[in-house]
């Protein structure tokens, strides 16, 4: 009996052993949860970064699709310029944004679809105007447009159509499109004051008619395009820069490891890429607005065809709304001469070393990050160092660069080019594009 009792005591566990085993199990489980949580956080960060890059790449690819089809005949055109935006209307310029306008080729089916869509939009606007004029306070009812409304919007009567007269609403005979891309301010709030939204407008172009989207009045006094034509493509634009290669621009082969060094930029020498473009040499980009609108050096006069660049490079950086909410903030006021500052979370800027970040309308290149201390080079990308209040967010976008060859450009640029239309003046007022 006593042997059995002793054997039972040896086979069981004491209270101390049970507590120790439970504690060890808790430690192991806690470690496993921590490891899984860290892995999930890393996966989430990687997935968010991938999605942000894909969003930037998708927008850039859409723009590249349009630019690859630049039209090089006498009906073609390419206009790239920059405009300043005073969001608060207080006399202080918040941002400098680019605009691209050009004529491209299109299939007859694509042109017809765009023409019919524009015609339907015009018919709906006419219907709405009539409803308002009649004093009808009821909300507009979305319904199918009638044939008479479409004909009226096209300026064609039913009788003329029956007789084969007038302009038919079908635009399938046209194979040219006018395209406009512009970045405009995203909003007036402190968080949106320095970000932009990319808009796109398209319009069927008829041979012999002046392009509508190229006219000076395509934008209003605020620098905004016709909202009836322009549709929003993307929000959270931190940076967009088109660069055009002239015949003398130094373009390093694409196999260069550091893609950001693939073009010579940063000045107005003959080997530098152009930040503005006027395919017909009419002086349309205004140098009074910014020196980024200065014509490229050594450009010949256009002949019977528009001058197109050898290549076009698109630099685009977008920040998603979710990333904007989580962006780290300045802990203290940032003086104009300071090159280091503290942020609420330096870990969220871990990928910013060597890149430019936006802080209160000023671009800064991040030199190093130690903990929550960030060391920067102030006033990059032609911005100036400024006093920035505490609590300002440090913005970092997902960057993508696309390099496009332009097939239709004149290889020698000597047709009708007996003289140069622009030479670099002795002095250069204002900042140099970087």
N, C-alpha and C positions, 0 to 999 in steps of 0.2 A: 504493500500500500504506500509505504513511504517512498519506494523507488519510483512508482508511477507519478507520485506528486512532484518529486524532484525532476523527473523527465519532462513533465508538463511545464514546470517553471523554466527549464532550460530552453524549451521550444518556443515560448512566447516572447513578447517584447515588453520592456519596461516603459514606464511613462516618459522617462528621459529620452529613451531611444525613439519613441514615437514622435515626440516634439522635435527632435533633431532631424528625423526623416522628413517630417512635414515642412520644416524650415528649408531643408535642402531642395525639396520639390518646388517650394515657392520661389526659391532663388533661380532654379533652372527654368521654371515657367516664365518668370519675369524677364530673364535673359532672352528667352525665345521670343516673347512678345516684343521686346525692345528691338531684336534683330529683324523680325518681320515688319515692325513699324518703320524702322530705318529703310528697309528695302522698299516698302511701299512708298515712302516719301521720295526716295531716289527715283523710283519708277514714275511717280506722279510728276516730279520736276522734269524728268526727261520727256515724258509724254506732253506736258504743257509746252516745253521748248520746241518739241517736234511739231506740234500743232501750230504754234506761232510761226515757225519757219515755213510750214506748208501754206499758211494763209498769205504770207508775204510773197512766196514763190508763185502762188496762183494768180495774184494780182499782177505781178511782174510778167508772168507768161501771157496774160490777156493783152497787156500793153505790147508785148513783143509780137504777138500775132498780128496786131494792127500795123505795127511799124515795119514788119517784114514785107508788107504789101504796098510800100510807098510808091506813088505813081510818078514816073519820071518824064512824062510827056509835057507839052506846053500847058496842059490842064492841071499839072501837079503843083504842089506847094508844100513847104515845111516851115513853120514858124515856131520857134522856141524862145520864150522870154520869161522874165521874173517880175513879180509884182509884190509890193509891200502891203501889209494889212495892219490897220489900226483897229483892233477889236473893240476897244472901249471908247473909241472916238475922242480920245483925250490928247491927241497930238503925238503920242508915243507909239512907235511902230513895234508891234509884238513879234511878227514873223515875216519872213521873206519866202515866198512860195513860187514854184515854177508852173508854167503853162505850156502845153504842147498842142499845136494845131496843124493838121496836115490832111492831104487828100490821098486816099489809097484806093487800090483796085478792089473790086468785089464781083462776085458772080451775079448773074442776072437774077437768080432766085433770091440771093441775099438782099440785093438792092430793092427788089419788089416787095419783099417782106417788110423791110424797114420803111419803105414808102407807104405801104398800106397801114402800118402801125402809126405812122405820123399822121396820116389822113384820118384814122379813127380818133386819134387824140384831138385833132382839130375839130372834128364833128362833135365830140363830147363837150369841148369848150364852148362851141356855139350853142349847144343845147342848154348848157348851164347858164350862159348869158341870157338866153331867151327866158328861162325860168325865173331868173332874178328880175329881169325887166318886166315880167308879167306880175311881179309882186307875190310870187308863190313862196311862202315861207317853209313849206314842207321840205324835208330832206330829199336830196336827189336820189332817184331810184336807178340803180345800175341795171340796165336792160340792153338788149341787142340793138345796135344801131340800124336804122332803116336805110334802104338804098337811097331815098331822097336826101337824107341827112348827109350821107357820104358824098353824093353828087354836089350838094350845096357847098360842102367844105372844100371840094375840089374846084368850085367855081364853074361847074358844068350843069346845064339844064338837061332834063330828061329828053326834051325835043332835040337838043343838039346831039345827045348821045345816040338817039334813034337815027339821026341823019349822018352820023359818023363825024360830027364836027366837035370842036372844042378840045380841051386837054383831058384825056382819059385819066382816071385816077390810078390806073395801073402803071407803075414805073419800071416795068421789067426791061425796058430798052436801055436803061441807065446801068452802067457798071462801075461807077465811081461813087465813093462815099467821102463826106467830110467828117473828120473825127476830131474831137477836142478832149483833152485831159487837163484837169486843173486841180490843184490842191487849194482848198479854202479853209478858213478857220472852223474848227469843230464846234466851238461855243464860247460863251463869255465868262463862265465860271472859272475860278482860279485853276482848277485842275484841267480844264479844257482850253484855256486861253492860248497855250503854246502847242497844242496838238491840232492836226488838221484832218479833213476828210477829203478823199479823192473822188472827184466826180467825172463822169464821162458823158459826152454828148455825141450823137451821130445823126447825120442828115444825108439824104441822097443828093448828089451833086450832078447838075445837068451841064453838059458841055456848052461853053460859051457864056455861061452865067457866072458872075463873081461869087466866090465862096462866101456864104453867110457867116460861118464860124470864124473866118479870118478877119472880119471887119473890126474896127476899133470899138464899135458899140456892142460887140458880142458880150461885153462885161459892163455892169453898172458902176456907179461911183464908188461902191464898196468893194469892187473887184470880184463880184459874184457873177457867174454866167446866168443865162436865161434858165430858170429852174423848170420851165416847161420842157426844155430839151435835155438838160443835164440830169443824169441819174447818179445816185450815190453808189460808189463801187466799194469803198473801204473807209473805216474810221480808225482813229488812233495813229495817224501818219505822223511820225516824228521827223522823218527825213526823206526827201526825194530829190534826186539830182540827175538830170539827163546830161550826158557828155557826148559831144559830137567830134569825131575825128576828121580833120581836114586832110588835104593831100600831104601835108608836111608833119602832121601830128605823130609823135613818137609812140608807137603802139608795140609793146613787148609781146611776144607770142603767148598764147593762152596757156602754155605748159608751165609758165612761171608759177612757182609754189604759192607765193603770196599774191593772191588775185588782186588785192587792193593796190599793188604796185604795177599792175599790168599796163597802165596808161600814164603818160606824163601830164601832170596837172599842177596847179598851184601858181600859175603866172599867166602872162600874156605874150610869151615868146612864141616864135613860129613853130616850135615843136610841141607846144602845149595843146591840150584838147580844148574845144570851144564850149562855153557854158550857155551860149545863145546861138540862134541860127535864123537867118532870113534867106530863104531859097532864091528870092528875086532881088536881093540887095536894095530894098526900098527903105531901109532904116527904121523898120517897124519896132524892133525892141528899143525901148527908151533908155538911153544911158543916163538920163536925168534921174531915173528911179533908182538904179543901182549899177555899179560897174560890172556886175555879172551879165549885164545886157550889152557889153561892148562886143562889137563884131570880131570874129577871128582875124588874126593877123595874116596878111598876104593873100586874102581872098580875091579872085578875079571877078570881073563883072559877068553876070549871067548872060548867056546868049539866048537861043530860042527855047532852051529847056531850063528848068530850075536846077540850081546847084544843090546837090544832095551830099551829105557826108559819106565818107568811106565806111564808117561804122558808127553805131550809136550804143552808148553804154548807159544802162539804167541802174541807179543805186536807190534802194528802197528799204526803209525801216519802219515797221509797224509795231505798235504795242496794243495788246488786247485789253479790253475793259477790266477783266479780272486781274491782269498783271498790274494795271494802273492802280487799282485799289490796294494791292499789296506792296507797292513801290516803297522803298525806304525813304525816310524824311531827314532833313537837316535838323540836328539837335540845337545848334546855335546859329546866330546870324553869321552869314558868310561875307566878310569884308572884300572889297574889290581886289586887294593885294594878296589875299590869303591863297595858299596853294594846298592846304590840307583842311579837312573838316571831318566832323563826327556825324555818323548816321545811325538811325535806329536799328538797322540790321545790315552789317557789312556782308553777311553770308549771301544775301540776295543780289549782291553785285559781284559775286565771285567770278562770273564770266565777262565782266566789263573791263578787265585789265587789257590795255592796249586799244580799247575802243572809246568812242565818244559817247558821252551821256548828256542829256538835256536837263538843266537845272534852272528853273525860273526864266526861261527864254535864252539862256546862255549855254553854248556847247563847251564841254570840257573833255579833254582826253585823260582817261584814268591811267596813271603811272603805276600805282601799287595800292594794295589794300592789306592792312594789318588789323585784324579784328574788326572794329567798327570805324577805324581811321582810314580815310581815303586821301591819297595824294594825287593831284591832277595838274594838268597844264590848262590854264585859263584861256578863254576867248578863242576857241578853235572854230573852224567852219565860218570864218568871217564875222563872228559875233564878238562883242566887246565885253570885257569883265565888268560886272555890275554888283551893286550891293543887293544881296539876296536874303530875305527874311527867314527866320527859323521856321521849321515846319514845312518848308518847300520840298516837294517830292523830287527824287532823283530818278529820271526816266531812262530806261534802256530798252530799245526795240529789237525785234528779230530782223536781222539784216539779210538781204539777198542782192546779188549783183548779176545782171544779165548783159552779155556782150553780143551785139547783133551786127552782122555784116549787111551792108546796103547794096543790093545787087545792081540797082538801076543808076548808080551815080556815074557821072562822066569820068572816065579813067584819067584823061589828061587835063580836063578842065580848061581847054584852050579855045573852045568854040566861042567866039565873040568876046574873048577875055584879053583885050589889048592892054588893059591897065588894071592896077590894083585898086580896090575900092576903099581900103582901110590900111592905115599904118599906125603903129603904136605911137601916141604922143610922148613928148619928152617927160611929162609928169603924169602921175596916176593918182587922182584924188580918190580917197576912200580906200576901203580894205581890198586886198587881193584875194580872190577865191582860193580857198584851201580845201 
